[in-house]
């Protein structure tokens, strides 16, 4: 169940971050409310995941997956360009999260 909480936290965090771009400095009400609610739910589900998983591991997975997903959304939805170093860096993040999940003995499954 820990991973379900973590995945839900990641989804809400990515949704909130995507909405954040549309707030225009919190001057637009609907995206601003979506951002606040999204982050509140993200942190709630993150708190459930860290009840029985190491916080460092949870945060590494949460932030790494969030970075890669929001970058993909920025590329697809907002038409933001990615150069080769950005793509290589994202690849390293994906590999790092994979190593944590596959080989770390501190991850509670």
Rosetta blueprint (number, residue, H / E / L):
1 X L
2 X H
3 X H
4 X H
5 X H
6 X H
7 X H
8 X H
9 X H
10 X H
11 X H
12 X H
13 X H
14 X H
15 X H
16 X H
17 X H
18 X H
19 X H
20 X H
21 X H
22 X H
23 X L
24 X L
25 X L
26 X L
27 X L
28 X L
29 X H
30 X H
31 X H
32 X H
33 X H
34 X H
35 X H
36 X H
37 X H
38 X H
39 X H
40 X H
41 X H
42 X H
43 X H
44 X H
45 X H
46 X H
47 X H
48 X H
49 X H
50 X L
51 X L
52 X L
53 X L
54 X L
55 X H
56 X H
57 X H
58 X H
59 X H
60 X H
61 X H
62 X H
63 X H
64 X H
65 X H
66 X H
67 X H
68 X H
69 X H
70 X H
71 X H
72 X H
73 X H
74 X H
75 X H
76 X H
77 X L
78 X L
79 X L
80 X L
81 X L
82 X L
83 X L
84 X H
85 X H
86 X H
87 X H
88 X H
89 X H
90 X H
91 X H
92 X H
93 X H
94 X H
95 X H
96 X H
97 X H
98 X H
99 X H
100 X H
101 X H
102 X H
103 X H
104 X L
105 X L
106 X L
107 X L
108 X L
109 X L
